[in-house]
Amino acid sequence: GAGVSQSPSNKVTEKGKDVELRCDPISGHTALYWYRQSLGQGLEFLIYFQGNSAPDKSGLPSDRFSAERTGGSVSTLTIQRTQQEDSAVYLCASSPDRRQPQHFGDGTRLSIL
Amino acid sequence: QKEVEQDPGPLSVPEGAIVSLNCTYSNSAFQYFMWYRQYSRKGPELLMYTYSSGNKEDGRFTAQVDKSSKYISLFIRDSQPSDSATYLCAIAMAFGNEKLTFGTGTRLTIIP
């Protein structure tokens, strides 16, 4: 079946612009996660959604970052007033529930000029 | 000190060799241990997970956990060029815990 889908696959934007990254999880998966992978760094947890519960936003690095998940399915990660240090690969993962393994998409490569 | 330490490599070995990849962690509260493989420009894919000390085998892959030393390993037997990828260890307080903590990854190249 279809895996986790992320769009766009690549995004280049100017410093100061806002960007939106989209994640379509595997159908039926109630848990959704966002991570950031910077060059030479491991994956850094950003935010976690589980069903209709309030999201765990503890990993968001600043208030310029926000995410929402509509209808328990598609999620959007928004970065406002982008900075060069935001350049990274943003990965989305989903799982049937929090006790199951996470399945990753191929990420969005974000470059801030 | 990072919660998980992983040698970034790069590591190059000839085809057919046994590969050993390792991570150490600092918090004994971590109970679940995972290995992910990541090909270039792809997302990580789960290879193995375990929660107990000892060995877990799946085909050519063996995951080993030593909780007393806070040390985890992944062994690849009869390595193939298709095994060339970055290998990431990940740990969690409980399986499925949303806050997976990842190592930085080891880049592995299998030379034909």
Interface residues (C-beta under 8 A of the other chain):
Chain A: V4 A31 Y33 Y35 G40 Q41 G42 L43 E44 F45 Y48 Q50 D56 S58 G59 L91 A93 S95 D97 R98 R99 Q100 P101 Q102 H103 F104 G105 D106 G107
Chain B: V4 Q6 P8 M34 Y36 R41 K42 G43 P44 E45 L46 Y49 L88 A90 F95 G96 N97 E98 K99 L100 T101 F102 G103 T104 G105
